[in-house]
């Protein structure tokens, strides 16, 4: 057995989970209407029209810039907690699980299957408490396919999170990161 002593008296108790402190905003009716709008127009792979999606996001309180491309099968939790700059690309099957604010600045690319997760759980507490934190993607940054950005993370300008990587800390400007957890691998040189 491992040299560490395991305290068997401490156990996870999900019945004690309480996130009553958390207010997602928008009001109950708006959240229900958004749920069905998200399923019909965003998650649906048969709706390719970015202009319609941009309009719906704005209708539900998102700030959306010009030239934003939103591919099919995108999942967005709460548009009223979302800011998207100009000429942003959001690829197929991107999941923006924004329990907290998500800011995506101009010319950012979210590749296929990327996940922006603003929530997590405190594994040190038996009640598995909810923890949330904002995500900020600065101008020209790129989240690679099947990558994950966690709560309280900022990708500084033109940073790259390579495909299949996990960002649990801030990424420096003009720097490429890879792995789980991601590590700096080299500088991004642009022509």
Residue pairs with C-beta under 8 A, 6 or more apart in sequence:
10 126
11 126
12 126
12 128
13 126
13 127
13 128
14 128
16 126
16 127
17 127
17 128
17 129
17 130
18 127
18 129
19 129
19 130
22 99
22 130
22 132
24 31
24 77
24 78
24 81
24 99
25 78
25 80
25 81
26 34
26 60
26 61
26 78
26 80
30 60
30 80
31 78
34 60
34 78
34 79
37 56
37 60
38 75
38 76
40 47
41 47
41 52
41 53
41 56
42 53
42 56
42 70
42 73
42 74
42 75
42 76
43 73
43 74
43 75
44 72
44 73
45 72
45 73
45 92
46 72
47 53
47 72
48 71
48 72
50 68
50 69
50 70
50 71
53 70
53 74
54 64
54 68
54 70
56 79
57 64
57 76
57 79
57 82
57 84
58 64
60 79
60 80
61 79
61 80
62 79
62 80
62 82
62 83
62 84
63 82
63 83
63 84
64 84
65 84
65 85
65 86
65 87
65 88
65 106
66 86
66 87
67 86
67 87
67 88
68 84
68 86
68 87
68 88
68 89
68 90
69 88
69 89
69 90
70 90
71 89
71 90
71 91
71 92
71 94
71 112
72 92
73 92
73 93
74 90
74 92
74 93
74 94
74 95
74 96
75 93
75 94
75 95
75 96
75 97
76 82
76 96
76 98
77 96
77 97
77 98
77 99
78 98
78 99
81 98
81 99
81 100
81 101
81 102
82 96
82 98
82 101
82 102
82 104
83 101
83 102
83 103
83 104
84 90
84 104
85 104
85 105
85 106
85 107
85 108
85 139
86 106
86 107
87 106
87 107
88 104
88 106
88 107
88 108
88 109
88 110
89 108
89 109
89 110
90 96
90 110
91 109
91 110
91 111
91 112
91 113
91 114
91 145
92 112
92 113
93 112
93 113
94 110
94 111
94 112
94 113
94 114
94 115
94 116
95 114
95 115
95 116
95 117
96 102
96 116
97 115
97 116
97 117
97 118
97 119
98 116
98 118
98 135
99 118
99 119
99 130
99 132
100 118
100 119
100 132
100 133
100 134
100 135
100 151
101 118
101 134
101 135
102 116
102 118
102 134
102 135
102 136
102 137
103 134
103 135
103 136
103 137
104 110
104 137
105 136
105 137
105 138
105 139
105 140
105 141
106 139
106 140
107 139
107 140
108 137
108 138
108 139
108 140
108 141
108 142
108 143
109 141
109 142
109 143
110 116
110 137
110 143
111 142
111 143
111 144
111 145
111 146
111 147
111 163
112 145
112 146
113 145
113 146
114 143
114 144
114 145
114 146
114 147
114 148
114 149
115 147
115 148
115 149
116 135
116 137
116 143
116 149
117 148
117 149
117 150
117 151
118 132
118 133
118 134
118 135
118 151
119 130
119 131
119 132
119 151
120 130
120 131
120 132
120 150
120 151
121 128
121 129
121 130
121 131
122 128
122 129
122 130
122 131
131 151
132 151
133 150
133 151
133 152
133 153
134 151
134 152
135 149
135 150
135 151
135 152
135 153
135 154
136 153
136 154
136 155
137 143
137 149
137 154
137 155
138 154
138 155
138 156
138 157
138 158
138 159
138 173
139 157
139 158
140 157
140 158
141 155
141 156
141 157
141 158
141 159
141 160
141 161
141 171
142 159
142 160
142 161
143 149
143 155
143 161
144 160
144 161
144 162
144 163
144 164
144 165
145 163
145 164
146 163
146 164
147 161
147 162
147 163
147 164
147 165
147 166
147 167
148 165
148 166
148 167
149 155
149 161
149 167
150 166
150 167
150 168
153 167
153 168
153 169
153 170
153 171
154 170
154 171
155 161
155 167
155 170
155 171
156 170
156 171
156 172
156 173
156 175
157 173
157 174
158 173
158 174
158 188
158 190
159 171
159 172
159 173
159 174
159 175
159 176
159 177
159 188
160 171
160 175
160 176
160 177
160 188
161 167
161 171
161 177
161 182
162 176
162 177
162 178
162 179
162 182
162 185
164 180
165 177
165 178
165 179
165 180
165 182
166 179
166 180
166 181
166 182
167 177
167 181
167 182
168 181
168 182
169 181
169 182
171 177
171 182
172 184
174 187
174 188
174 189
174 190
175 184
175 186
175 187
175 188
176 184
176 185
176 186
176 187
176 188
177 183
177 184
177 185
178 185
